[in-house]
Amino acid sequence: MQPKAMIRPQPGIGVNMEKLKTSTSNISLLRMLSNEEDQAKRMAEVEASIKSSNKYDMTADELEFGSRTAWRNAPRCIGRIQWSKLKFFDGRDVKSTKDMFDKIVSK
């Protein structure tokens, strides 16, 4: 379990935007976008969200990419060879166990 201070955005804790722009994972995520204009637009959205609320929400594509990459790179996971077969669905809107069941069954 994570301490609450690590989960909730803390007021007054700044985000190093230069570090965000140059981090390897963000560069990989931005490469998924087709052109530099889309990349700049997405980065501007992320920056604006971080400046206003100290957090940002990933798009479904970014979340899928991150999930696959994390599973592929997990050295202690015996099933990671199957990373490319991961079936992803975005369940962030689910509020109850029934909704989760329905979401899983519908896929």
Distance bins in CASP14 RR format, pairs under 12 A and 6 or more apart:
PFRMAT RR
TARGET T0000
AUTHOR 0000-0000-0000
RMODE 2
METHOD distances of the structure
MODEL  1
1 7 0 0 0 0 1 0 0 0 0 0 0
2 8 0 0 0 0 1 0 0 0 0 0 0
3 10 0 0 0 0 0 1 0 0 0 0 0
4 10 0 0 0 0 1 0 0 0 0 0 0
5 11 0 0 0 0 0 1 0 0 0 0 0
5 13 0 0 0 0 1 0 0 0 0 0 0
6 13 0 0 0 0 0 1 0 0 0 0 0
7 55 0 0 0 0 0 1 0 0 0 0 0
8 53 0 0 0 0 0 1 0 0 0 0 0
8 54 0 0 0 0 1 0 0 0 0 0 0
8 55 0 0 0 0 1 0 0 0 0 0 0
9 15 0 0 0 0 1 0 0 0 0 0 0
9 49 0 0 0 0 0 1 0 0 0 0 0
9 50 0 0 0 0 1 0 0 0 0 0 0
9 51 0 0 0 0 0 1 0 0 0 0 0
9 52 0 0 0 0 0 1 0 0 0 0 0
9 53 1 0 0 1 0 0 0 0 0 0 0
9 54 1 1 0 0 0 0 0 0 0 0 0
9 55 1 0 1 0 0 0 0 0 0 0 0
9 56 0 0 0 0 0 1 0 0 0 0 0
10 53 0 0 0 0 0 1 0 0 0 0 0
10 54 1 0 0 1 0 0 0 0 0 0 0
10 55 0 0 0 0 0 1 0 0 0 0 0
11 53 0 0 0 0 0 1 0 0 0 0 0
11 54 1 0 0 1 0 0 0 0 0 0 0
11 55 0 0 0 0 0 1 0 0 0 0 0
12 51 0 0 0 0 0 1 0 0 0 0 0
12 54 1 0 0 1 0 0 0 0 0 0 0
13 50 0 0 0 0 0 1 0 0 0 0 0
13 54 1 0 0 1 0 0 0 0 0 0 0
13 55 0 0 0 0 0 1 0 0 0 0 0
14 20 0 0 0 0 0 1 0 0 0 0 0
14 50 0 0 0 0 1 0 0 0 0 0 0
14 51 0 0 0 0 1 0 0 0 0 0 0
14 54 1 0 0 1 0 0 0 0 0 0 0
14 55 0 0 0 0 0 1 0 0 0 0 0
15 21 0 0 0 0 0 1 0 0 0 0 0
15 23 0 0 0 0 0 1 0 0 0 0 0
15 26 0 0 0 0 0 1 0 0 0 0 0
15 46 0 0 0 0 1 0 0 0 0 0 0
15 47 0 0 0 0 1 0 0 0 0 0 0
15 49 0 0 0 0 0 1 0 0 0 0 0
15 50 1 0 1 0 0 0 0 0 0 0 0
15 51 0 0 0 0 1 0 0 0 0 0 0
15 52 0 0 0 0 0 1 0 0 0 0 0
15 53 0 0 0 0 0 1 0 0 0 0 0
15 54 1 0 0 1 0 0 0 0 0 0 0
15 55 0 0 0 0 1 0 0 0 0 0 0
15 56 0 0 0 0 1 0 0 0 0 0 0
16 22 0 0 0 0 1 0 0 0 0 0 0
16 23 0 0 0 0 1 0 0 0 0 0 0
16 47 0 0 0 0 0 1 0 0 0 0 0
16 50 0 0 0 0 0 1 0 0 0 0 0
17 23 0 0 0 0 0 1 0 0 0 0 0
17 26 0 0 0 0 0 1 0 0 0 0 0
17 43 0 0 0 0 1 0 0 0 0 0 0
17 44 0 0 0 0 0 1 0 0 0 0 0
17 46 0 0 0 0 1 0 0 0 0 0 0
17 47 1 0 0 1 0 0 0 0 0 0 0
17 48 0 0 0 0 0 1 0 0 0 0 0
17 49 0 0 0 0 0 1 0 0 0 0 0
17 50 1 0 0 1 0 0 0 0 0 0 0
17 51 0 0 0 0 1 0 0 0 0 0 0
17 56 0 0 0 0 0 1 0 0 0 0 0
18 26 0 0 0 0 0 1 0 0 0 0 0
18 43 0 0 0 0 0 1 0 0 0 0 0
18 47 0 0 0 0 0 1 0 0 0 0 0
19 25 0 0 0 0 0 1 0 0 0 0 0
19 26 0 0 0 0 1 0 0 0 0 0 0
19 27 0 0 0 0 0 1 0 0 0 0 0
19 50 0 0 0 0 0 1 0 0 0 0 0
20 26 1 0 0 1 0 0 0 0 0 0 0
20 27 0 0 0 0 0 1 0 0 0 0 0
20 29 0 0 0 0 0 1 0 0 0 0 0
20 30 0 0 0 0 0 1 0 0 0 0 0
20 43 0 0 0 0 1 0 0 0 0 0 0
20 46 1 0 0 1 0 0 0 0 0 0 0
20 47 1 0 0 1 0 0 0 0 0 0 0
20 49 0 0 0 0 0 1 0 0 0 0 0
20 50 1 0 0 1 0 0 0 0 0 0 0
20 51 0 0 0 0 0 1 0 0 0 0 0
20 56 0 0 0 0 1 0 0 0 0 0 0
21 27 0 0 0 0 1 0 0 0 0 0 0
21 29 0 0 0 0 0 1 0 0 0 0 0
21 30 0 0 0 0 1 0 0 0 0 0 0
21 39 0 0 0 0 0 1 0 0 0 0 0
21 40 0 0 0 0 0 1 0 0 0 0 0
21 42 0 0 0 0 0 1 0 0 0 0 0
21 43 1 0 0 1 0 0 0 0 0 0 0
21 44 0 0 0 0 0 1 0 0 0 0 0
21 46 0 0 0 0 1 0 0 0 0 0 0
21 47 0 0 0 0 1 0 0 0 0 0 0
21 50 0 0 0 0 0 1 0 0 0 0 0
22 28 0 0 0 0 0 1 0 0 0 0 0
22 30 0 0 0 0 0 1 0 0 0 0 0
22 43 0 0 0 0 0 1 0 0 0 0 0
23 29 0 0 0 0 1 0 0 0 0 0 0
23 30 0 0 0 0 0 1 0 0 0 0 0
23 43 0 0 0 0 0 1 0 0 0 0 0
23 46 0 0 0 0 0 1 0 0 0 0 0
24 30 0 0 0 0 0 1 0 0 0 0 0
24 31 0 0 0 0 0 1 0 0 0 0 0
24 66 0 0 0 0 0 1 0 0 0 0 0
24 69 0 0 0 0 0 1 0 0 0 0 0
24 73 0 0 0 0 0 1 0 0 0 0 0
25 31 0 0 0 0 0 1 0 0 0 0 0
25 32 0 0 0 0 0 1 0 0 0 0 0
25 58 0 0 0 0 0 1 0 0 0 0 0
25 62 0 0 0 0 1 0 0 0 0 0 0
25 65 0 0 0 0 1 0 0 0 0 0 0
25 66 1 0 0 1 0 0 0 0 0 0 0
25 69 1 0 0 1 0 0 0 0 0 0 0
25 70 0 0 0 0 1 0 0 0 0 0 0
25 73 0 0 0 0 0 1 0 0 0 0 0
26 32 0 0 0 0 0 1 0 0 0 0 0
26 33 0 0 0 0 0 1 0 0 0 0 0
26 39 0 0 0 0 0 1 0 0 0 0 0
26 42 0 0 0 0 1 0 0 0 0 0 0
26 43 0 0 0 0 1 0 0 0 0 0 0
26 46 0 0 0 0 1 0 0 0 0 0 0
26 47 0 0 0 0 0 1 0 0 0 0 0
26 50 0 0 0 0 0 1 0 0 0 0 0
26 56 0 0 0 0 0 1 0 0 0 0 0
26 58 0 0 0 0 0 1 0 0 0 0 0
26 62 0 0 0 0 1 0 0 0 0 0 0
26 65 0 0 0 0 0 1 0 0 0 0 0
26 66 0 0 0 0 0 1 0 0 0 0 0
27 33 0 0 0 0 0 1 0 0 0 0 0
27 39 0 0 0 0 1 0 0 0 0 0 0
27 43 0 0 0 0 0 1 0 0 0 0 0
27 65 0 0 0 0 0 1 0 0 0 0 0
28 39 0 0 0 0 0 1 0 0 0 0 0
28 61 0 0 0 0 0 1 0 0 0 0 0
28 62 0 0 0 0 1 0 0 0 0 0 0
28 65 1 0 0 1 0 0 0 0 0 0 0
28 66 0 0 0 0 1 0 0 0 0 0 0
28 68 0 0 0 0 0 1 0 0 0 0 0
28 69 1 0 0 1 0 0 0 0 0 0 0
28 70 0 0 0 0 0 1 0 0 0 0 0
28 72 0 0 0 0 0 1 0 0 0 0 0
28 73 0 0 0 0 0 1 0 0 0 0 0
29 38 0 0 0 0 0 1 0 0 0 0 0
29 39 0 0 0 0 1 0 0 0 0 0 0
29 42 0 0 0 0 1 0 0 0 0 0 0
29 43 0 0 0 0 1 0 0 0 0 0 0
29 46 0 0 0 0 1 0 0 0 0 0 0
29 56 0 0 0 0 0 1 0 0 0 0 0
29 58 0 0 0 0 1 0 0 0 0 0 0
29 59 0 0 0 0 1 0 0 0 0 0 0
29 61 0 0 0 0 1 0 0 0 0 0 0
29 62 1 0 1 0 0 0 0 0 0 0 0
29 63 0 0 0 0 1 0 0 0 0 0 0
29 64 0 0 0 0 0 1 0 0 0 0 0
29 65 1 0 1 0 0 0 0 0 0 0 0
29 66 1 0 0 1 0 0 0 0 0 0 0
29 67 0 0 0 0 0 1 0 0 0 0 0
29 68 0 0 0 0 0 1 0 0 0 0 0
29 69 0 0 0 0 1 0 0 0 0 0 0
30 36 0 0 0 0 1 0 0 0 0 0 0
30 37 0 0 0 0 0 1 0 0 0 0 0
30 38 0 0 0 0 1 0 0 0 0 0 0
30 39 1 0 1 0 0 0 0 0 0 0 0
30 40 0 0 0 0 1 0 0 0 0 0 0
30 41 0 0 0 0 0 1 0 0 0 0 0
30 42 1 0 0 1 0 0 0 0 0 0 0
30 43 1 0 0 1 0 0 0 0 0 0 0
30 44 0 0 0 0 0 1 0 0 0 0 0
30 45 0 0 0 0 0 1 0 0 0 0 0
30 46 0 0 0 0 1 0 0 0 0 0 0
30 59 0 0 0 0 0 1 0 0 0 0 0
30 61 0 0 0 0 0 1 0 0 0 0 0
30 62 0 0 0 0 1 0 0 0 0 0 0
30 65 0 0 0 0 0 1 0 0 0 0 0
31 38 0 0 0 0 0 1 0 0 0 0 0
31 39 1 0 0 1 0 0 0 0 0 0 0
31 42 0 0 0 0 0 1 0 0 0 0 0
31 61 0 0 0 0 0 1 0 0 0 0 0
31 62 0 0 0 0 0 1 0 0 0 0 0
31 65 0 0 0 0 1 0 0 0 0 0 0
32 38 0 0 0 0 1 0 0 0 0 0 0
32 39 0 0 0 0 1 0 0 0 0 0 0
32 42 0 0 0 0 1 0 0 0 0 0 0
32 58 0 0 0 0 0 1 0 0 0 0 0
32 59 0 0 0 0 1 0 0 0 0 0 0
32 60 0 0 0 0 0 1 0 0 0 0 0
32 61 1 0 0 1 0 0 0 0 0 0 0
32 62 1 0 0 1 0 0 0 0 0 0 0
32 63 0 0 0 0 0 1 0 0 0 0 0
32 64 0 0 0 0 1 0 0 0 0 0 0
32 65 1 0 0 1 0 0 0 0 0 0 0
32 66 0 0 0 0 0 1 0 0 0 0 0
32 68 0 0 0 0 0 1 0 0 0 0 0
32 69 0 0 0 0 0 1 0 0 0 0 0
33 39 1 0 1 0 0 0 0 0 0 0 0
33 40 0 0 0 0 1 0 0 0 0 0 0
33 41 0 0 0 0 1 0 0 0 0 0 0
33 42 1 0 0 1 0 0 0 0 0 0 0
33 43 0 0 0 0 1 0 0 0 0 0 0
33 45 0 0 0 0 0 1 0 0 0 0 0
33 59 0 0 0 0 1 0 0 0 0 0 0
33 61 0 0 0 0 1 0 0 0 0 0 0
33 62 0 0 0 0 1 0 0 0 0 0 0
33 65 0 0 0 0 0 1 0 0 0 0 0
34 41 0 0 0 0 0 1 0 0 0 0 0
34 42 0 0 0 0 0 1 0 0 0 0 0
34 61 0 0 0 0 0 1 0 0 0 0 0
35 41 0 0 0 0 1 0 0 0 0 0 0
35 42 0 0 0 0 0 1 0 0 0 0 0
36 42 0 0 0 0 0 1 0 0 0 0 0
36 43 0 0 0 0 0 1 0 0 0 0 0
37 43 0 0 0 0 0 1 0 0 0 0 0
37 44 0 0 0 0 0 1 0 0 0 0 0
38 44 0 0 0 0 0 1 0 0 0 0 0
38 45 0 0 0 0 0 1 0 0 0 0 0
38 59 0 0 0 0 0 1 0 0 0 0 0
38 61 0 0 0 0 0 1 0 0 0 0 0
39 45 0 0 0 0 0 1 0 0 0 0 0
39 46 0 0 0 0 0 1 0 0 0 0 0
40 46 0 0 0 0 0 1 0 0 0 0 0
40 47 0 0 0 0 0 1 0 0 0 0 0
41 47 0 0 0 0 0 1 0 0 0 0 0
41 48 0 0 0 0 0 1 0 0 0 0 0
41 59 0 0 0 0 0 1 0 0 0 0 0
42 48 0 0 0 0 0 1 0 0 0 0 0
42 49 0 0 0 0 0 1 0 0 0 0 0
42 56 0 0 0 0 0 1 0 0 0 0 0
42 57 0 0 0 0 0 1 0 0 0 0 0
42 58 0 0 0 0 0 1 0 0 0 0 0
42 59 1 0 0 1 0 0 0 0 0 0 0
42 61 0 0 0 0 0 1 0 0 0 0 0
42 62 0 0 0 0 1 0 0 0 0 0 0
43 49 0 0 0 0 0 1 0 0 0 0 0
43 50 0 0 0 0 0 1 0 0 0 0 0
43 56 0 0 0 0 0 1 0 0 0 0 0
43 62 0 0 0 0 0 1 0 0 0 0 0
44 50 0 0 0 0 0 1 0 0 0 0 0
44 51 0 0 0 0 0 1 0 0 0 0 0
44 56 0 0 0 0 0 1 0 0 0 0 0
45 51 0 0 0 0 0 1 0 0 0 0 0
45 52 0 0 0 0 0 1 0 0 0 0 0
45 56 1 0 0 1 0 0 0 0 0 0 0
45 57 0 0 0 0 1 0 0 0 0 0 0
45 58 0 0 0 0 0 1 0 0 0 0 0
45 59 0 0 0 0 1 0 0 0 0 0 0
45 62 0 0 0 0 0 1 0 0 0 0 0
46 52 0 0 0 0 0 1 0 0 0 0 0
46 53 0 0 0 0 0 1 0 0 0 0 0
46 55 0 0 0 0 1 0 0 0 0 0 0
46 56 1 0 1 0 0 0 0 0 0 0 0
46 57 0 0 0 0 1 0 0 0 0 0 0
46 58 0 0 0 0 1 0 0 0 0 0 0
46 59 0 0 0 0 0 1 0 0 0 0 0
46 62 0 0 0 0 1 0 0 0 0 0 0
47 53 0 0 0 0 0 1 0 0 0 0 0
47 54 0 0 0 0 0 1 0 0 0 0 0
47 56 0 0 0 0 1 0 0 0 0 0 0
48 54 0 0 0 0 0 1 0 0 0 0 0
48 55 0 0 0 0 0 1 0 0 0 0 0
48 56 0 0 0 0 1 0 0 0 0 0 0
49 55 1 0 0 1 0 0 0 0 0 0 0
49 56 1 1 0 0 0 0 0 0 0 0 0
49 57 1 0 0 1 0 0 0 0 0 0 0
49 58 0 0 0 0 0 1 0 0 0 0 0
49 59 0 0 0 0 0 1 0 0 0 0 0
50 56 1 0 1 0 0 0 0 0 0 0 0
50 57 0 0 0 0 0 1 0 0 0 0 0
56 62 0 0 0 0 1 0 0 0 0 0 0
56 63 0 0 0 0 0 1 0 0 0 0 0
57 63 0 0 0 0 1 0 0 0 0 0 0
57 90 0 0 0 0 0 1 0 0 0 0 0
57 92 1 0 0 1 0 0 0 0 0 0 0
57 93 0 0 0 0 0 1 0 0 0 0 0
58 64 0 0 0 0 1 0 0 0 0 0 0
58 65 0 0 0 0 1 0 0 0 0 0 0
58 66 0 0 0 0 1 0 0 0 0 0 0
58 67 0 0 0 0 0 1 0 0 0 0 0
58 90 0 0 0 0 1 0 0 0 0 0 0
58 92 0 0 0 0 1 0 0 0 0 0 0
59 65 0 0 0 0 1 0 0 0 0 0 0
59 66 0 0 0 0 0 1 0 0 0 0 0
59 90 0 0 0 0 1 0 0 0 0 0 0
59 92 0 0 0 0 0 1 0 0 0 0 0
60 66 0 0 0 0 0 1 0 0 0 0 0
60 67 0 0 0 0 0 1 0 0 0 0 0
60 88 0 0 0 0 1 0 0 0 0 0 0
60 89 0 0 0 0 1 0 0 0 0 0 0
60 90 1 0 1 0 0 0 0 0 0 0 0
60 91 0 0 0 0 1 0 0 0 0 0 0
60 92 0 0 0 0 1 0 0 0 0 0 0
60 93 0 0 0 0 0 1 0 0 0 0 0
61 67 0 0 0 0 0 1 0 0 0 0 0
61 68 0 0 0 0 0 1 0 0 0 0 0
61 88 0 0 0 0 1 0 0 0 0 0 0
61 90 0 0 0 0 1 0 0 0 0 0 0
62 68 0 0 0 0 0 1 0 0 0 0 0
62 69 0 0 0 0 0 1 0 0 0 0 0
62 88 0 0 0 0 0 1 0 0 0 0 0
62 90 0 0 0 0 0 1 0 0 0 0 0
63 69 0 0 0 0 0 1 0 0 0 0 0
63 70 0 0 0 0 0 1 0 0 0 0 0
63 86 0 0 0 0 0 1 0 0 0 0 0
63 88 1 0 0 1 0 0 0 0 0 0 0
63 89 0 0 0 0 0 1 0 0 0 0 0
63 90 1 0 0 1 0 0 0 0 0 0 0
63 91 0 0 0 0 1 0 0 0 0 0 0
63 92 0 0 0 0 1 0 0 0 0 0 0
64 70 0 0 0 0 0 1 0 0 0 0 0
64 71 0 0 0 0 0 1 0 0 0 0 0
64 83 0 0 0 0 0 1 0 0 0 0 0
64 84 0 0 0 0 0 1 0 0 0 0 0
64 86 0 0 0 0 1 0 0 0 0 0 0
64 87 0 0 0 0 0 1 0 0 0 0 0
64 88 1 0 1 0 0 0 0 0 0 0 0
64 89 0 0 0 0 1 0 0 0 0 0 0
64 90 1 0 0 1 0 0 0 0 0 0 0
64 91 0 0 0 0 0 1 0 0 0 0 0
65 71 0 0 0 0 0 1 0 0 0 0 0
65 72 0 0 0 0 0 1 0 0 0 0 0
65 83 0 0 0 0 0 1 0 0 0 0 0
65 86 0 0 0 0 0 1 0 0 0 0 0
65 88 0 0 0 0 1 0 0 0 0 0 0
66 72 0 0 0 0 1 0 0 0 0 0 0
66 73 0 0 0 0 1 0 0 0 0 0 0
66 74 0 0 0 0 0 1 0 0 0 0 0
66 83 0 0 0 0 0 1 0 0 0 0 0
66 86 0 0 0 0 0 1 0 0 0 0 0
66 88 0 0 0 0 1 0 0 0 0 0 0
67 73 0 0 0 0 0 1 0 0 0 0 0
67 74 0 0 0 0 0 1 0 0 0 0 0
67 83 0 0 0 0 1 0 0 0 0 0 0
67 84 0 0 0 0 0 1 0 0 0 0 0
67 86 1 0 0 1 0 0 0 0 0 0 0
67 87 0 0 0 0 0 1 0 0 0 0 0
67 88 1 0 1 0 0 0 0 0 0 0 0
67 89 0 0 0 0 0 1 0 0 0 0 0
67 90 0 0 0 0 0 1 0 0 0 0 0
67 91 0 0 0 0 0 1 0 0 0 0 0
68 74 0 0 0 0 0 1 0 0 0 0 0
68 80 0 0 0 0 0 1 0 0 0 0 0
68 82 0 0 0 0 0 1 0 0 0 0 0
68 83 1 0 1 0 0 0 0 0 0 0 0
68 84 1 0 0 1 0 0 0 0 0 0 0
68 85 0 0 0 0 1 0 0 0 0 0 0
68 86 1 0 1 0 0 0 0 0 0 0 0
68 87 0 0 0 0 0 1 0 0 0 0 0
68 88 1 0 0 1 0 0 0 0 0 0 0
69 80 0 0 0 0 0 1 0 0 0 0 0
69 83 0 0 0 0 1 0 0 0 0 0 0
69 84 0 0 0 0 0 1 0 0 0 0 0
69 86 0 0 0 0 0 1 0 0 0 0 0
69 88 0 0 0 0 0 1 0 0 0 0 0
70 77 0 0 0 0 1 0 0 0 0 0 0
70 80 0 0 0 0 1 0 0 0 0 0 0
70 83 0 0 0 0 1 0 0 0 0 0 0
70 86 0 0 0 0 0 1 0 0 0 0 0
70 88 0 0 0 0 0 1 0 0 0 0 0
71 77 1 0 0 1 0 0 0 0 0 0 0
71 78 0 0 0 0 0 1 0 0 0 0 0
71 79 0 0 0 0 1 0 0 0 0 0 0
71 80 1 0 1 0 0 0 0 0 0 0 0
71 81 0 0 0 0 0 1 0 0 0 0 0
71 82 0 0 0 0 1 0 0 0 0 0 0
71 83 1 0 1 0 0 0 0 0 0 0 0
71 84 0 0 0 0 1 0 0 0 0 0 0
71 85 0 0 0 0 0 1 0 0 0 0 0
71 86 1 0 0 1 0 0 0 0 0 0 0
71 87 0 0 0 0 0 1 0 0 0 0 0
71 88 0 0 0 0 0 1 0 0 0 0 0
72 79 0 0 0 0 0 1 0 0 0 0 0
72 80 1 0 1 0 0 0 0 0 0 0 0
72 81 0 0 0 0 1 0 0 0 0 0 0
72 82 0 0 0 0 1 0 0 0 0 0 0
72 83 1 1 0 0 0 0 0 0 0 0 0
72 84 1 0 0 1 0 0 0 0 0 0 0
72 85 0 0 0 0 0 1 0 0 0 0 0
72 86 0 0 0 0 1 0 0 0 0 0 0
73 80 1 0 0 1 0 0 0 0 0 0 0
73 83 0 0 0 0 1 0 0 0 0 0 0
74 80 1 0 1 0 0 0 0 0 0 0 0
74 81 0 0 0 0 0 1 0 0 0 0 0
74 82 0 0 0 0 0 1 0 0 0 0 0
74 83 0 0 0 0 1 0 0 0 0 0 0
74 86 0 0 0 0 0 1 0 0 0 0 0
77 83 0 0 0 0 1 0 0 0 0 0 0
77 86 0 0 0 0 0 1 0 0 0 0 0
79 85 0 0 0 0 0 1 0 0 0 0 0
79 86 0 0 0 0 0 1 0 0 0 0 0
80 86 0 0 0 0 0 1 0 0 0 0 0
87 103 0 0 0 0 0 1 0 0 0 0 0
87 104 0 0 0 0 1 0 0 0 0 0 0
87 107 1 0 0 1 0 0 0 0 0 0 0
88 103 0 0 0 0 0 1 0 0 0 0 0
88 107 0 0 0 0 1 0 0 0 0 0 0
89 100 0 0 0 0 0 1 0 0 0 0 0
89 102 0 0 0 0 0 1 0 0 0 0 0
89 103 1 0 0 1 0 0 0 0 0 0 0
89 104 1 0 0 1 0 0 0 0 0 0 0
89 105 0 0 0 0 0 1 0 0 0 0 0
89 106 0 0 0 0 1 0 0 0 0 0 0
89 107 1 0 1 0 0 0 0 0 0 0 0
90 103 0 0 0 0 1 0 0 0 0 0 0
90 107 0 0 0 0 0 1 0 0 0 0 0
91 99 0 0 0 0 1 0 0 0 0 0 0
91 100 1 0 0 1 0 0 0 0 0 0 0
91 101 0 0 0 0 0 1 0 0 0 0 0
91 102 0 0 0 0 0 1 0 0 0 0 0
91 103 1 0 1 0 0 0 0 0 0 0 0
91 104 0 0 0 0 1 0 0 0 0 0 0
91 106 0 0 0 0 0 1 0 0 0 0 0
91 107 0 0 0 0 0 1 0 0 0 0 0
92 99 0 0 0 0 0 1 0 0 0 0 0
92 100 0 0 0 0 0 1 0 0 0 0 0
92 103 0 0 0 0 0 1 0 0 0 0 0
93 99 0 0 0 0 1 0 0 0 0 0 0
93 100 0 0 0 0 0 1 0 0 0 0 0
93 102 0 0 0 0 0 1 0 0 0 0 0
93 103 0 0 0 0 1 0 0 0 0 0 0
94 100 1 0 1 0 0 0 0 0 0 0 0
94 101 0 0 0 0 1 0 0 0 0 0 0
94 102 0 0 0 0 1 0 0 0 0 0 0
94 103 1 0 1 0 0 0 0 0 0 0 0
94 104 0 0 0 0 1 0 0 0 0 0 0
94 106 0 0 0 0 0 1 0 0 0 0 0
95 102 0 0 0 0 0 1 0 0 0 0 0
95 103 0 0 0 0 0 1 0 0 0 0 0
96 102 0 0 0 0 1 0 0 0 0 0 0
96 103 0 0 0 0 0 1 0 0 0 0 0
97 103 0 0 0 0 0 1 0 0 0 0 0
97 104 0 0 0 0 0 1 0 0 0 0 0
98 104 0 0 0 0 0 1 0 0 0 0 0
98 105 0 0 0 0 0 1 0 0 0 0 0
99 105 0 0 0 0 0 1 0 0 0 0 0
99 106 0 0 0 0 0 1 0 0 0 0 0
100 106 0 0 0 0 0 1 0 0 0 0 0
100 107 0 0 0 0 0 1 0 0 0 0 0
101 107 0 0 0 0 0 1 0 0 0 0 0
END
